[in-house]
Amino acid sequence: MIRVVRSVVRAEQDASARLLEALDARHGAWLGCDVEAESLYRRESMGCVDPALGLFLDGGDLRILAFTATGHALLEHLRPLARFKDCPGGLVARFEAGDAGPHPAIEVLRGFLGLFSPAYPELGLFGAFSFDYYRLAERGALPDDGRRRMALYFPERVLVAKAQGTEWVEFRFPDLKAIAGFVPATVEPVLCAVESDDLAPGGHANAVLRGVERLRRGELFSLVLSQAFRRRFATRPSTAFAALRALNPYPAMFFLNLGGGERLFGASPDLQVRADAEWVESAPVCGTYRRGADPVADADQALALLNSDKEDASLAACADSDRNDKATVCERGSVELLSRRRVHFFSTIIHTIDHIRGRRRVGTDGLDILLAHAAPATVTGLPKPAAVAAIAEIESCPRGWYAGAVARLGTDGSLEAFTVLRAARVIGDIAEVRTGGNLLVDSDPGKEEEETRLKAETLFRVLSGVSPRPPAGAVVFERRFKVSFIDGGDPMGALLAECLASAGAEIVADHAAELVILGDGLTVAPDRWLGEKRPLLAIGSSALGLLAAQGAQASLLAEPRFARRVKGKVQGGGLFPKGDLMELGIYARQIVEFKNLPALWRADVETPEGWVLAARSVLRPQVALLCRPDSIQSLKHAAGRRLVHASLKWLV
């Protein structure tokens, strides 16, 4: 055993930022969560730079390289774990196909983590596993193709940031003997073999079509297919990642310098697995809808996502697979669903997320748990073996780090692993982003390709130095109108006045006003204003009274409709171009149907049932709005404010 002495010191205020900046050029890793969600996500991180050792699995070769004097001293303790030979800067072992059981590299990791006493969560291995690291669960199943499938670091110093503060956790190994003549190892340069996108536009849709055909034949329940996009890149990775954290926070954030000029960073929604001494938990993610342009549109998108049978089935299949994974490493009967289809709003996307946990089975270590959750159904499909085979046949090239895991394996058996999604792999001035989506038998190939491009768009916007979320397109009205506002006792008169102001109305004294606005007040007598020479806008009950005074017939609703949203279609020729659609809020006991308008009035906005929402007189400069443009139900696409502004503009 290697004796460990642990010490903790308070970190400088900018320690996290400085560590991430250092990772532009130096080996290391940072893993963190940048969002909070009760019982599911907590804002915290761990990171390291200039580690003692690096462990790299390339095809059948496992290299352990020493970067510090401590790492060099540790090599002699690692030599007995396999048939290692000396190589420049460290040790190398070549593994051939063998008997059943975990790949020999896993046994080396297991033996390495077991060397240290006492054990701590911060002391361990930090790094990345490629998509097909699930092959490590079986000896001899890993192709000897030279591709890197594992890059892990063992640090002597770890930066830990939690709610209580940020600290450096440092480790010493007093019994290690320093070896003279140490020279730090170097990692061979990584080359970017391809600089263009995997597929031309339409190529991914064709791949999806091939996948859907397999689903229709019943070979698969679901399938996840992806494609890679590559762009020129001129920003420092740490700068882009800082913007990503600020503008696009996610529960699984990571930044790694994997050596040889290769950096990997991302903002993933998927907590693949997390384990402590008692529990194993995860949060599978499935279902993706674009964010709306405003809070009301957001709510509609979330509701549409929750009402989608396809998205419900996609997440259910992924969650069932995850529960099956947990059943292999958790106590029998302890696997439980803690929450179902929780809606989470991120910068450009809305996701639904399940939360699953089980009680950790005695005798399982972090590697057992990691391998049990490798290649989750969220990134492969079901059944997993058939889905993995389909991915290999249909996708145009190997996935590399995409859909693998960024992980921390503690010597105490603790573990956290983030699925590598929404990630950028940066080599030189090329940034590679791979994205995909979960397919079911009724998936639309065109929409699936659009989804992959939407996901890639977030990272490329950050890499180009702009917000990952497109501008909201706020409605700004340049034209201003001086109005006299009479609320008539409206209980929400202040809110209506706020809406009028944001729609271009400046409320002034009556003698200085160019228009008059009658609010939704019970004490307003609209017939008193029939002879008003100035333009007149009546809203709500005032509009109803104004129309009734000129011969309209109102109908009593069977039930009052308060704070309800209705859809309206513009008839054209007046306030808006014909055919425009808008959604508006109503507070109504009575309505006026199109057929019951006064003879000299024209409907501008109607519901499908024929209810009038906006009308104008062809005889006088008067407009009646039988809705509440200030309601929260009128906020979608600023419909209420646009209606008020259009009315004022027409009136003058």
N, C-alpha and C positions, 0 to 999 in steps of 0.2 A: 504493500500500500504506500501511496505517496501522501505524506502529511501536509495538510493545508492550514494556513493561517489567514484568516479573513479580517479585513479592516474596512471601515466606512468613514469617508470624509465628505463634508458638504461640497457640492459642486458649484463652480462659478455660475453666475446668472445666465451667461450665454453658452454654456457647455454643450447643449444639444445642437445648437446652430453650428458651433465650431467643429463638433464631431462630424456632422453631416458634410460640411465643407471639406473636411480632411478626406472624406471618402471619395472625392473626385479623383484623387491620385494615389491613395494608400489603401491597403487591404483592410477589410472590415465589413461590419453589417449593423443595420439598425432596423428593429422591428417595433411597431407601435400601433396603438389604437387612438384615433383622433375624434371619436364620437362617444357620447354617453347614451346608454339605454338601460333602464332599470333591470337588474338581474341578468343582463345579457352582455352589454359592452361597458367597459370602464376605460377612461382616458389614461393611458400609461404607456411606457416604452422602455426598451433595453437596447443598448448599442455598444459597439466596441470598435476600436481602430488599432492598427499595428498589433495583431494577435501574435501569440507565441508560435502557433502551428497552423498550417493549412493542410486539409485532407481532400484530395481530389481523385475521383474515380473516372477514368477515361477508358471506355471499352472494358477490357479485362485487367487494366493496370490501376492499382491503388497507390498513389504517391502521398507520402507524408513529408511536408517540407517545413523546415525550421526557419522562422523569420527573426527570432530573438535568441539570446543566449539561454534563456530559460527553455525555449522550445528545443534548442539543440541538446540540452541536458535531458529533456524528456524522451528523446528518441531512443535512448538505451532501454527505457522501460517499455517502449512500444515494440521493440524488436522481437520479443518472444511471442507476440500475438499472431504472427503469421510468418511465412517464409520470406522475410524481407531481405532485400539486398541493398547495398549502398547505391545512391544515385546522387547527382549534383544537388547539394543542399538538403539531403534527407534520405528517406528510405522508399523503396518501391517493391511491390509484390505483384506478381502476375497470376491471375486466377483463371483456371480452365473450367470447363463444364465438369460438374461433379455429382455427388449423391443428392438425394432429396433434402430439403431443409433450406433455411435462409442462405442467401448468398454469403460467401466468406467475408465480404466487406462489412456486412452487418455484424458478424461475430467480432470483427476487429473493433468496430464502434462500441459494441457492448462491452468488450473487454477494456477498452480505453476509458469509458465512463465509470467503470467499476474500480479504477485504480486509485481514486482519490477519497480521502477521509479527513475530516467530516465532509459530507456532501452538501451542496447548496444549489438553489435554483439558478443563481446567476453564473455559477461555475459550470461550464459545459460547452456544447458545440452550437455555433450559430452559422447558418448558411442556407443553401438552396439545393433542392432535389429536382431533377428534370421530370417531365410529365410521366415517363415510363419507369419511375422509380418503384412502381408496384412490382416490377420484375425482380427486385431485390428480395422479395419474400420467398423466392424459390431458387435454389442453387442451379446454376447452369442455364438459366432462362434469359440471361443478359447477352445480347449480341455483341460480339467483339469487333465493333465497328469504329472504335476510337473516339466516339462522341462522348462528351462530358455529361455525366449524369449526377454528379454530386460535387459540391464545393462547400466545405465546412471549415470554420475557424474556431480555434481554442484560444480565448483571450486571457490575459493576466489581470485586466482592468476593464470593468463594465460600468457604463453610465446607466443608472436606473432613475427614471422619472415617474413619479406617482403623485397622487393628490397631496400627499404630505410634503412633497418637495423633491428636489433632484440631488442625487448622491453618486459619488464614485465608490464602487465596491472593488477593492483591490485584494489580490491573492498573492501570497508568497508560499514557496515550497522549500522550507529551510534545509531539508535533507538532500536536496539535489546538489550534485557536484558540477560546478562549471567546468567546461572543457575549453582548453586554450585553442586559439587559432580559428575561432568561429567566424564564418562568412555567411551573411543572410542569403537565403535562397531567393531565386527569382522565378516567376511564372512565365512560361512561354507566351508570346503575343497571340491573341485570338484574332482571327481574320473573319471579315464579313464576306462570305462567298457570293451572296446575292444582294443587289442593291435596289431591285425593283419589287413591286408588289407580287405576291404569289399568283394572283389571278387578275385577268382583265375584268372590267364591269360585266356582270352577268355570269361570270364563271362560278361564283359561289352559289348563285341560284341554281345553276345546273347541277352542282354537287349536292345541293339540298334535295333536288328532284330525285337523284339516285338514292339518297338516303331514305326519302319518303317511300320509294318503291319497296325497299326492304321492310319498312314498317307495315306497309299494306299487305305484304306477303306473310306477315306474322313472325318474321325472323327476330324482330326487336320490338320492345315496348316503347323505347325512346332512344334518341341518338343526338349527340352534340357534335356539330361540325364547325370548323373554324377556318379562318384565312388570315394571312399576315400582310401588313402594309408597311412600306419602308419609305422614309423621307430623309432629306438632308437635314442636318441638325447643327445649330451653331451656338446654342445656349449651354452653359455649364450644367451638368446633370443636377448638381446640388441646388442651383438656382431654380431650375424647372421643378424639382421636387418640393422646394419651399413654397412655390406658387401653388403646386398641387395640394399641399397640406392646407394652405390658407383658403383656397377657393373650392376645393373638392374633397373635403375630409371624408374618410371612410373608416370602417372598423378594422381593416387589415392593411396598414400602411407599411412599406418596406423600402429600404435603400441598401444596396450591396455593391461593393467593389470586389468582383470575383477574380481579379488579377488578369494580367495580360491585356489590359486596356478595356475590359468588359465590365460595364456597369448595368445593374438591373434595379429598376425602381418602379413603384406602382401604388395604386390606391384600389385595393380589392374589396369587394363586398362580402367575401366568403371566408369565414372562420372555419377552416377545415376541421380542426380538432384542438381542444385544450384540455389538459389533464393536470390535476394536482394529486395529493396523496389519497383523496377520497373519491373524486368525481371525474368522469370523462364526459365532455360536452362539446357540442358543435352547433352551428347555425347555418344549415343549408339555405341557399338563395336560389330562387327561380321565379321567373315572371318579370318582365321588363316593359315598362311603358315610359314614354317620353314625358318630362315635366311639362306642365301647362305654363302659359305665359303670365298667369296671375294666380292668386290663392284659390279662387273659385274654379278656374280651369284645372288646377292641381287636384282639387277635391274630386272633380269629375273624372279625371284620369285614374285616380286611386280607386274610385268606385267601379269604373270600367274594368280595372285590373282585377278587383275582387270578384266581379261578376263574370269573369271569363272562365268558362269551363276548361278551356285548353290550358290556361295558366294554373288553374287549381290542380289539374291532373299532373302537370309537369312537376310542380313542387311536391305533390303527394308521392310521386314515384321516386323523386330524389330523397325525400325524407324517409320513405320506407327502406330504401337502400342503406341510408345512413344508420337507421335503427338496426338493420341487419348487421352492419359493420360493428356496431357497439355490442351486439349480442355475442360477438366472438371474444371480447376482451372485458366484458362487464359481468357482474354477478347475475345469475339467472333470475329473471323476474324484476330486475331493477331499472330496465330501460323505460324511460317515460318521455312523453311529449309535454314540454312545459308551456309552450305557446304555439299557436297555429296562425300562419299567414299574417304576421305582424307587418304593417305597412311602414316602410322607411323611405323618406324623401332625401335623395342625394342631389348633387348640383344639377345634373341633366336628366336623371333617371329616377323612376320609382320602382322599388323592388318589394316583393313579399318574402318574408323570412320565417322559417320555423326554428324553434329552439328545443334541442333534444339533449338528454343526458342519461347516464347510467352510472351505477356505483362500480368503481374500479375493482376488477377481480384481483384477489391476492396472488402475487407472483408475476404479474405482468409488468413489464418495464416500458419506458417511453418509446423504445423502438418497436415493441409489439403493437402499441397503440397507433404509432405513426403508420406502420405498414398496413394495419387493419383498415385504415381510412384512406389509403392511397388511391388515386384515380377515382374520386367520388363520382357518383352518378350525375352530379351537377355539371361535370365537365366531360363525361363519357357517354352515359346513357345506360339503358338496361335491356337485357342482362349484361353485366359488365364485360364478360369475355367476348360475347358477340359484338358489343359496341366497340370495344378496343380493336377488334379485327376489322370492322367496317371503317373505322377512322384511318387505320393503316392503308386500306385499299383506296379510299375515296379522297382523302386530303392530299394535297400536292407535294408536301414535304413534311419531315418530322417536326413535331411541335417544339422541341427544345425545352426551355424553362417554362413555357406557357402551360398552364393547368397543372404544373407540378406544385411544389410547396417551398415556401420560405419558412424555416423552422428554427426553434431553440430547443435543444435537448439538454436538460439539466442533469448534473450528476446525482441529484436527489430523486430522479425519476419523473420530474415534472416535464411538461411539454406544452408548446404551442406551435401550431402550424397554420399558415395562411395560404390559401390557394392562390397561385400566381395568375391573377386576372387583372385587366385594365393596367397592364404593365408595359414599360418601355425597356427594351434591351438596346443599350447604346454601345456602339463600337466605332471609335473614331468620330467621323461626322455623319454617321448613319444611325438613325433610330428606327427600330423595328417594333411594331405594335401588332399583336395577334389578338383577334376577338372571335367569338363564336356565339352560338345560341342553341337552346334545347329544342329538338324537333319531336313532334308527334305526328300521327298519321294525317291530321288535318292541317299541318303547317303549310303556309303560303311561301313558296321559294323566294318571290320578290320581296316580301316583307322581312324574311329572315336575312336576306342580304342587306337590306336597309338597316336592320338592327345591328349587324356587325359594323357597319360604317358609322352608325350613331355612337357606338361604344368607342370606336377608335378616335372619333372626332374629339372626344374629351381630352385625351392625352395629346393629340397633335396641336390642339389649341393652346395647351399649356406650353408645349415645346416651342411654339411660335411666339410666346410671350404675352398671350391674351387670356382672358378668363375662360374657363372650360364651359361656362354657360353662355350661350349667345345673348346679346342685349335683349332685355325684356320688351323693348319697344314701347316705352311709356308714352301715353297720349298727352301731348302738350298743345294747348290751344292758344294761338297767337292773338286772335281777335278778342277784344274785351268789350263788354256791353254794360252800360250804366243802367241798373234796374232798381225799381221800387219793389220790395218784397213784403207781402202781407201773409203771415202764416196762419192767421185766424184761429189761434189756439191749438195748432198742430202739436201733439205730444212729442213728436220727433222733429220739430221745426228747426232746431239747431243743426241736426244732421242734414236736413234738406238744404239749409243755408250753406253748409260746408260743401255739399255736392254742387250747388250753383256756383260757388266761388271757384271750384276746381274745373268747372265747365266753361269758364270765361265770363261769369257774371260778377260785376262789382256792385254791391248793394249800397245805394246812396239815398239821400233824402228824396222824398217824393217829387219835389219841384225840379230836381236835377236829373231825374230818371228819363231815359228814352224808351223804356219798356216797363210794364207792370207784370209781376209774377204773383199769382194767387196760390198759396200753399194748400196743403191737404188739411184744412182746418174746418171744424164743424160750424164755426160762427161766421164763415165767409158766405156772403150772399152774392153769388155770381151775377144774378140778373141786374144788380145795381151797376155792373160794369159793362153792360151791353152798349152803352153809348160812349164808352171810353175811346178817345181818338188815338191814343197811343197803342202800340202793339201790346197784345195781352197773351200771356202764357198761363194756363190753369193746370194744376196738378192734382191728381187723386180725387177726393170728394168735390173739390172746387171744379175740376174738369167735368165731373158728372153733373154738377148743378148747372154749369154753363151750357152744356149740351141740352139738358132738360128744359132750360129756359127758352131754348130755340126750337123745341119740338121733338127732341129725342125721347125714345121710350126705353127705360132701363128695365132689366130683368133681375129678379131676386134669385140669388144662387141658393141651391138646396142647402149648402153648408158654406159658411164664410171661408174665404181663401186668404189666410194671413201669412205673410212671409213665405209665399210660394213662388217658385220660379216657373215661368211659362215661356214657350217659344213663340217668337213673332217673326213674320215674314213681311218685308217691305213691299208695298204695292207699287211704288214708283211714282215719279212725276212731281214729287214735292220735297220731302226732307232728305231722302236718300235715294240712290239708284235702285231700280226695281230688282228684286230677287235677293237682296241682302238678307241675311238671317241674323237675329239677335235674341238674346235671352234676357228677360226682365222680371223684376220682382213685383208682386202685387199684394196689396192689403185691401181686399174687396168683399163687400156683401152683395153688391150689385154690379152688373156689367151692362155694356151697351153693345149690341150686335151690329154688324155692318149694315144689315137691312133696316135697322131702326135709327140710323143717323138722320139728323135734319137734312132737308133737301139740298141745302147749299154748303154741306160739309163733305169732305172726302177723307176716307180712311187711308192712313199712311202705313201703319203697322197693324197687322191682324194676327190672331192665333189661328191654328188649324181649325178651331171650332167656329171661327167667325167673330170672336170677341175683338173689339177695337181697343188697341193699346195706345195709339197715337192718331190724332185726326186734326185737320186744319180747315178753316173756313175759306171758301172761294170769294166771299163777299167782303169780309173784314180781315184785318191782320190779327187773327186769333188761332191759337193752337191749344189743343186739349190732350194732356197725357194721362191716360187712365191706368197709371202704374206708379211705382215708387222708384224713380231713377237713382235715389240715394240708398236703396236697400242693398244689403250684401249680396242679394240674389241678382242684382243688376251690375255687379262688378266685372263679370266675365267679359274680357276683351273691352272693358270700359264702356259697355253698352249704354248704361244709364247716362253717363256724362256725355257720350257722343250724341245721344238723343237730345239732351238738353241743349247742347251747343248748336246742333243742326236746327233745332226749333228757333233759337234766338237769331241765328243767322238768317233763316227764312223770314222771320217776322220783320226784320229791319230792311 
